[in-house]
Amino acid sequence: MPKVVVFGSACVDVLMNPETLPRPGNTVLAKTYVLLPGGKGANQACACAMASRDGGEDEDEEEDGDASEKASKKAKTAKTKAAKAAKAAKIKTEFVGAVGADAFGEILKKTFAEAGVGITGLATHASLPTAVASVVVDAHGENQIAVGSGANLSVSAKRLSNISRTLGTNTFTLHKNDVLLLQMEIPVAEVADAVALAHTVGAFSVLNVAPSAPVPIAALEKIDFLVVNEHEAIDVIRTLAATTFAETQFLEKEIITALQAAQHIATRFQVAVVVTLGADGACACLPIRPGGLDESGGESRDSCDVISVAAAKLLTGETIKDTTGAGDAFCGAFVHALASGLSLPACLQRASVAGTVGCLAVGARTSVPDGETLSRRQNSVEVTANWGSGNTTTKEQALFLFNAPGTAWTRTGRRK
């Protein structure tokens, strides 16, 4: 069974809530503060691990009561068991990153253990401190954030392989068919090296361009999935335009939507691009088709298929309270489903559920859903597909495409 390896950042958030934000040269007082585990890499690892959890034990049938009550309880129990049986496989989640040899580092190690995330690849730096984010949020919800990267700056892609002997027995190995999830809160050069390693060993790589930062062309040419939000999709184009003529021409259009940007990146680099659209759900722009149904005969395509999912609906009594962790919850559930061998529509449906449920409480990890919740709500998420203009996709081919594993839509999937 493949594992998910999250290569990224971990930090402790120091959250304070004064009445007003401090001005330059000004000090404000908050009644207290809260320490919260954070870092996009760590958040996504915990969300992935949560997707392997059942969410509790099955309810036992009771012998008391009349026949109708027994039948009702039996039906409820059967429904619960069916939901649990439908969940994705239990996937091992490992985090590869760095913390300091300090109290904050111990806090993060404890939260990883509680979430069920392996830390074989987690380094403890002897001199650099654990990363800390100072998060100040005033009474109106406005915020100021400053991050001291600390040990995150020492994260090395060498920990993903056993090539280097200097790292000792804790060296972590990335294997064929594993899924590697990355973000942009660690040095970009290490992100690019990790993508190259995944490509070499035959692992699937998923890069979440968050926070928004320039993505090396060498990485775009090797990754399998690029995950961006509406702003990050256009930012990728803009940063590429500084060095490439194709993106300069693309930006000359009067209006550029996130979907157009995602389709351009997908066809230009032959990478599957998943763009999250907030309340409008998410869509995957797919230039590579699985199973020999690529109409280009395996060559680069000038257009791409688009599979879209709606945002998961809120249930009665549910309200959105904090969108901070929506993207991290989405990515964690997505790669868990990908590693489980689920179809791409199912991967997107489960990610959509995670993105919505992850907003139901304050805090990036507070309401991240378990696997049972994802399975129970997955089928309520609407899925649509656009196979592109002028194509000859039959109903039988469309059915095949809908059921193909998510990894089959990638450059690495084509190589297998």
C-alpha positions as CSV (number, residue, x, y, z in Angstrom):
1,M,0.0,0.0,0.0
2,P,1.5,3.4,-0.9
3,K,1.9,6.1,1.7
4,V,1.4,9.8,1.6
5,V,4.6,11.8,2.4
6,V,4.0,15.5,3.3
7,F,7.2,17.5,2.7
8,G,6.8,21.0,4.2
9,S,6.5,23.4,7.1
10,A,5.6,23.1,10.7
11,C,5.2,25.9,13.2
12,V,3.5,27.0,16.4
13,D,1.0,29.9,16.1
14,V,0.9,32.4,18.9
15,L,-2.7,33.8,18.6
16,M,-3.6,37.1,20.3
17,N,-6.9,39.1,20.1
18,P,-6.4,42.7,21.2
19,E,-9.2,45.3,20.5
20,T,-7.1,47.0,17.8
21,L,-4.0,46.2,15.8
22,P,-0.7,47.8,16.8
23,R,0.5,50.8,14.8
24,P,4.2,51.2,14.0
25,G,5.9,52.0,17.2
26,N,2.8,51.3,19.2
27,T,2.1,48.4,21.8
28,V,-1.4,47.0,22.4
29,L,-2.5,44.6,25.0
30,A,-4.5,41.4,24.6
31,K,-6.1,39.6,27.5
32,T,-4.3,36.4,26.8
33,Y,-2.9,34.3,24.0
34,V,-3.3,30.8,22.7
35,L,-0.7,28.4,21.3
36,L,-1.9,26.4,18.3
37,P,-0.1,23.9,16.1
38,G,0.3,25.2,12.5
39,G,2.2,25.3,9.3
40,K,0.7,24.4,6.0
41,G,2.6,21.2,5.7
42,A,1.7,20.0,9.2
43,N,-1.9,21.0,8.7
44,Q,-2.2,19.1,5.5
45,A,-0.5,16.0,7.0
46,C,-2.9,16.0,9.9
47,A,-5.9,16.4,7.5
48,C,-4.6,13.4,5.5
49,A,-4.2,11.3,8.6
50,M,-7.7,12.2,9.8
51,A,-9.1,10.8,6.5
52,S,-7.9,7.4,7.5
53,R,-9.9,7.5,10.8
54,D,-13.3,5.7,11.2
55,G,-14.7,8.3,13.5
56,G,-15.9,5.9,16.2
57,E,-17.2,2.4,16.7
58,D,-20.3,0.9,15.1
59,E,-23.5,1.1,17.1
60,D,-24.5,-2.2,18.7
61,E,-28.0,-3.5,18.1
62,E,-30.2,-3.6,21.2
63,E,-32.4,-6.5,22.0
64,D,-35.0,-4.4,23.9
65,G,-38.0,-2.7,22.2
66,D,-40.7,-3.8,19.9
67,A,-40.2,-5.1,16.4
68,S,-40.4,-1.7,14.6
69,E,-37.8,-0.2,17.0
70,K,-35.5,-3.2,16.3
71,A,-36.0,-2.8,12.6
72,S,-35.2,0.9,12.7
73,K,-32.1,0.3,14.8
74,K,-31.0,-2.5,12.5
75,A,-31.4,-0.2,9.4
76,K,-29.5,2.6,11.1
77,T,-26.7,0.2,12.0
78,A,-26.5,-1.1,8.5
79,K,-26.4,2.4,7.1
80,T,-23.6,3.3,9.4
81,K,-21.6,0.2,8.5
82,A,-22.2,0.8,4.8
83,A,-20.8,4.3,5.1
84,K,-17.7,3.0,6.9
85,A,-17.2,0.3,4.3
86,A,-17.2,2.9,1.6
87,K,-14.4,4.9,3.0
88,A,-11.0,5.0,1.4
89,A,-8.2,2.6,2.5
90,K,-6.2,3.3,5.6
91,I,-3.2,5.2,4.3
92,K,0.0,5.8,6.3
93,T,0.8,9.5,6.5
94,E,4.4,10.6,7.1
95,F,5.7,14.2,7.6
96,V,9.1,15.3,6.5
97,G,10.3,18.6,7.8
98,A,12.2,20.2,10.7
99,V,11.6,21.6,14.2
100,G,14.0,23.0,16.8
101,A,15.2,21.3,20.0
102,D,12.8,23.3,22.1
103,A,9.5,23.2,23.8
104,F,7.6,24.3,20.7
105,G,9.2,21.4,18.8
106,E,7.9,19.0,21.5
107,I,4.4,20.5,21.1
108,L,4.4,19.8,17.4
109,K,5.7,16.2,17.8
110,K,2.9,15.5,20.3
111,T,0.2,16.9,17.9
112,F,1.6,14.7,15.1
113,A,1.4,11.7,17.3
114,E,-2.2,12.5,18.3
115,A,-3.2,12.9,14.7
116,G,-1.6,9.6,13.7
117,V,1.1,11.2,11.5
118,G,4.5,9.5,11.3
119,I,7.6,11.6,12.0
120,T,10.4,9.3,10.9
121,G,11.4,12.0,8.5
122,L,11.1,14.9,11.0
123,A,14.5,16.5,11.8
124,T,15.3,18.2,15.1
125,H,17.7,21.1,14.4
126,A,20.3,21.7,17.1
127,S,20.6,25.5,16.7
128,L,17.6,26.8,14.7
129,P,14.4,27.2,16.7
130,T,11.0,25.8,15.8
131,A,9.1,28.2,13.5
132,V,6.7,30.5,15.1
133,A,3.9,32.6,13.7
134,S,2.7,35.7,15.6
135,V,-1.0,36.0,14.7
136,V,-2.8,39.2,15.9
137,V,-6.5,39.5,15.2
138,D,-8.5,42.5,16.3
139,A,-12.1,42.8,17.3
140,H,-13.1,43.4,13.6
141,G,-11.4,40.4,12.3
142,E,-8.5,42.2,10.7
143,N,-5.1,40.6,11.2
144,Q,-1.3,41.0,11.2
145,I,0.9,38.0,10.9
146,A,4.7,37.7,11.1
147,V,6.5,34.3,10.8
148,G,9.9,33.4,12.1
149,S,10.8,30.5,9.8
150,G,13.6,29.1,12.0
151,A,14.0,25.3,11.4
152,N,11.7,25.4,8.4
153,L,14.6,27.0,6.5
154,S,16.7,23.9,7.1
155,V,14.2,21.4,5.5
156,S,16.1,19.3,3.0
157,A,14.9,17.1,0.2
158,K,17.8,14.7,1.0
159,R,15.6,13.4,3.8
160,L,13.3,11.9,1.2
161,S,15.9,9.4,0.0
162,N,18.5,7.1,1.5
163,I,21.3,8.4,-0.7
164,S,22.8,10.6,2.0
165,R,24.5,8.7,4.8
166,T,25.2,11.8,6.8
167,L,21.6,12.0,8.1
168,G,21.9,8.8,10.0
169,T,19.2,6.2,10.7
170,N,16.3,8.7,10.6
171,T,16.7,9.2,6.8
172,F,13.3,8.8,5.2
173,T,12.8,7.0,1.9
174,L,10.3,7.9,-0.8
175,H,9.2,4.9,-2.8
176,K,7.5,4.2,-6.2
177,N,3.7,4.9,-6.1
178,D,3.9,6.9,-2.9
179,V,2.2,10.3,-3.1
180,L,4.3,13.4,-2.2
181,L,2.5,16.5,-1.1
182,L,4.4,19.8,-1.0
183,Q,3.7,23.5,-0.3
184,M,5.7,26.8,-0.6
185,E,6.6,27.6,3.0
186,I,10.0,26.0,2.8
187,P,12.9,26.9,0.5
188,V,11.8,26.7,-3.1
189,A,15.0,25.0,-4.2
190,E,14.2,22.1,-1.8
191,V,10.7,21.9,-3.2
192,A,12.1,21.6,-6.7
193,D,14.6,18.9,-5.6
194,A,11.9,16.9,-3.9
195,V,9.7,17.0,-7.0
196,A,12.7,15.8,-9.1
197,L,13.3,12.9,-6.7
198,A,9.6,11.9,-6.8
199,H,9.7,11.9,-10.6
200,T,12.9,9.8,-10.6
201,V,11.6,7.1,-8.2
202,G,8.1,7.0,-9.7
203,A,6.2,8.6,-6.9
204,F,3.2,10.9,-7.6
205,S,3.8,14.6,-6.7
206,V,1.2,17.2,-5.7
207,L,2.3,20.8,-5.2
208,N,0.0,23.2,-3.5
209,V,1.2,26.7,-4.5
210,A,0.5,28.2,-1.0
211,P,1.5,30.7,0.0
212,S,1.7,32.1,-3.5
213,A,5.3,32.0,-4.8
214,P,7.1,31.5,-8.1
215,V,7.2,27.9,-9.2
216,P,10.3,26.7,-11.0
217,I,9.7,25.6,-14.6
218,A,11.7,22.5,-13.9
219,A,9.2,21.6,-11.2
220,L,6.2,22.3,-13.4
221,E,7.6,19.9,-16.0
222,K,7.7,17.1,-13.5
223,I,4.9,17.4,-11.0
224,D,1.6,15.4,-11.4
225,F,-0.9,17.7,-9.8
226,L,-0.7,21.5,-9.2
227,V,-3.3,22.7,-6.6
228,V,-4.0,26.5,-6.6
229,N,-6.8,28.8,-5.6
230,E,-8.2,31.6,-7.8
231,H,-5.4,34.0,-7.0
232,E,-2.5,31.6,-7.1
233,A,-3.5,30.3,-10.5
234,I,-3.1,33.7,-12.0
235,D,0.0,34.4,-9.9
236,V,1.7,31.4,-11.4
237,I,1.1,32.8,-14.9
238,R,2.4,36.3,-13.9
239,T,5.6,34.9,-12.4
240,L,6.3,32.8,-15.5
241,A,5.7,35.8,-17.8
242,A,8.9,37.4,-16.4
243,T,10.9,34.8,-18.3
244,T,8.7,33.1,-20.9
245,F,7.0,34.6,-24.0
246,A,4.0,32.2,-24.0
247,E,2.8,33.6,-20.6
248,T,3.5,37.2,-21.7
249,Q,1.2,36.7,-24.6
250,F,-1.4,35.0,-22.4
251,L,-1.5,38.0,-20.0
252,E,-2.3,40.3,-22.9
253,K,-5.9,39.1,-22.8
254,E,-8.3,41.7,-21.3
255,I,-9.9,39.3,-18.8
256,I,-8.3,36.2,-17.4
257,T,-10.2,33.9,-15.1
258,A,-8.8,31.4,-12.7
259,L,-10.1,28.6,-14.9
260,Q,-8.4,30.0,-18.0
261,A,-5.2,30.3,-16.1
262,A,-5.4,26.8,-14.9
263,Q,-6.2,25.4,-18.4
264,H,-3.2,27.4,-19.8
265,I,-0.8,25.9,-17.2
266,A,-2.2,22.4,-17.7
267,T,-1.8,22.4,-21.5
268,R,1.5,24.3,-21.5
269,F,3.2,21.9,-19.0
270,Q,1.1,18.8,-19.3
271,V,0.3,18.9,-15.6
272,A,-3.1,18.2,-14.0
273,V,-4.2,21.5,-12.4
274,V,-6.8,21.6,-9.6
275,V,-8.1,25.0,-8.9
276,T,-10.2,25.7,-5.8
277,L,-13.0,28.3,-6.3
278,G,-14.3,28.9,-2.8
279,A,-18.1,28.8,-2.7
280,D,-18.1,27.6,-6.4
281,G,-16.3,24.4,-5.6
282,A,-13.3,23.2,-7.5
283,C,-12.3,21.9,-10.9
284,A,-9.5,19.8,-12.4
285,C,-8.0,20.7,-15.8
286,L,-6.6,17.6,-17.3
287,P,-4.4,17.5,-20.4
288,I,-3.6,13.8,-20.1
289,R,-6.2,11.0,-20.4
290,P,-5.8,7.6,-18.8
291,G,-6.0,4.2,-20.3
292,G,-5.1,4.9,-23.9
293,L,-8.0,7.3,-24.4
294,D,-5.8,10.3,-24.9
295,E,-6.9,11.4,-28.4
296,S,-3.5,12.8,-29.1
297,G,-2.0,9.4,-29.1
298,G,0.1,10.1,-26.0
299,E,1.5,13.4,-27.3
300,S,0.9,16.9,-25.8
301,R,-2.7,18.1,-26.0
302,D,-3.7,21.6,-26.9
303,S,-6.9,21.3,-24.8
304,C,-7.9,19.6,-21.6
305,D,-10.8,17.8,-20.0
306,V,-12.4,19.6,-17.0
307,I,-14.0,17.7,-14.2
308,S,-15.8,20.0,-11.7
309,V,-17.3,19.5,-8.3
310,A,-19.6,21.8,-6.4
311,A,-18.8,23.1,-2.9
312,A,-20.1,20.6,-0.3
313,K,-23.4,21.7,1.1
314,L,-23.9,22.8,4.7
315,L,-26.2,20.6,6.8
316,T,-28.9,22.0,9.0
317,G,-27.4,24.0,11.8
318,E,-23.9,24.3,10.3
319,T,-22.3,27.7,9.6
320,I,-19.0,28.8,8.3
321,K,-16.9,30.1,11.1
322,D,-13.3,30.2,9.9
323,T,-12.0,29.6,6.4
324,T,-8.3,29.6,7.4
325,G,-7.8,25.9,7.1
326,A,-10.1,25.2,4.1
327,G,-7.3,24.8,1.6
328,D,-5.2,22.6,3.9
329,A,-8.2,20.3,4.6
330,F,-8.9,20.1,0.9
331,C,-5.3,19.1,0.0
332,G,-5.0,16.5,2.8
333,A,-8.3,14.7,1.9
334,F,-7.4,14.9,-1.8
335,V,-4.0,13.2,-1.5
336,H,-5.4,10.6,0.8
337,A,-8.0,9.6,-1.7
338,L,-5.4,9.7,-4.5
339,A,-3.2,7.3,-2.6
340,S,-6.2,5.1,-1.9
341,G,-6.7,4.5,-5.7
342,L,-10.0,6.3,-5.8
343,S,-11.3,7.9,-9.1
344,L,-10.6,11.5,-9.7
345,P,-14.2,12.6,-9.2
346,A,-14.2,10.8,-5.8
347,C,-10.9,12.5,-4.9
348,L,-12.4,15.9,-5.7
349,Q,-15.7,15.1,-3.9
350,R,-13.9,14.1,-0.7
351,A,-11.7,17.1,-0.9
352,S,-14.7,19.4,-1.3
353,V,-16.3,17.9,1.8
354,A,-13.1,18.4,3.8
355,G,-12.8,22.0,2.6
356,T,-16.3,22.8,3.8
357,V,-16.3,20.8,7.1
358,G,-12.9,22.2,7.9
359,C,-14.5,25.7,8.1
360,L,-17.1,24.8,10.8
361,A,-14.9,25.8,13.8
362,V,-12.3,28.3,14.6
363,G,-8.8,27.0,13.9
364,A,-7.1,25.3,10.9
365,R,-7.4,21.8,12.3
366,T,-10.3,22.0,14.8
367,S,-13.1,20.6,12.5
368,V,-11.0,18.6,9.9
369,P,-13.3,15.6,9.1
370,D,-12.5,11.9,9.6
371,G,-12.8,9.3,6.9
372,E,-16.4,8.3,7.9
373,T,-17.6,11.9,7.5
374,L,-15.9,12.2,4.1
375,S,-17.6,9.0,2.9
376,R,-21.0,9.8,4.4
377,R,-21.1,13.2,2.6
378,Q,-19.1,12.5,-0.5
379,N,-22.0,11.5,-2.8
380,S,-23.9,14.7,-2.0
381,V,-21.3,16.7,-3.9
382,E,-22.3,17.3,-7.5
383,V,-19.8,16.3,-10.2
384,T,-19.9,17.5,-13.9
385,A,-17.5,17.1,-16.8
386,N,-16.6,19.0,-19.9
387,W,-14.7,16.9,-22.4
388,G,-13.8,19.9,-24.6
389,S,-15.1,21.2,-27.8
390,G,-15.1,19.1,-30.9
391,N,-14.1,15.9,-29.1
392,T,-15.6,12.5,-29.9
393,T,-15.8,11.1,-26.4
394,T,-18.5,8.4,-26.2
395,K,-20.7,7.6,-23.3
396,E,-18.6,4.4,-22.7
397,Q,-15.4,6.3,-22.7
398,A,-16.8,9.0,-20.4
399,L,-17.8,6.2,-17.9
400,F,-14.3,4.8,-18.1
401,L,-12.8,8.2,-17.5
402,F,-15.1,8.8,-14.5
403,N,-14.0,5.5,-12.9
404,A,-10.3,5.7,-13.7
405,P,-8.0,6.1,-10.7
406,G,-7.0,9.7,-10.0
407,T,-3.3,8.9,-10.5
408,A,-4.1,7.7,-14.1
409,W,-4.6,11.3,-15.2
410,T,-1.0,12.2,-14.6
411,R,2.4,12.1,-16.3
412,T,3.7,9.6,-13.8
413,G,0.5,7.4,-14.4
414,R,1.2,7.4,-18.1
415,R,4.8,6.1,-17.5
416,K,3.5,3.1,-15.5
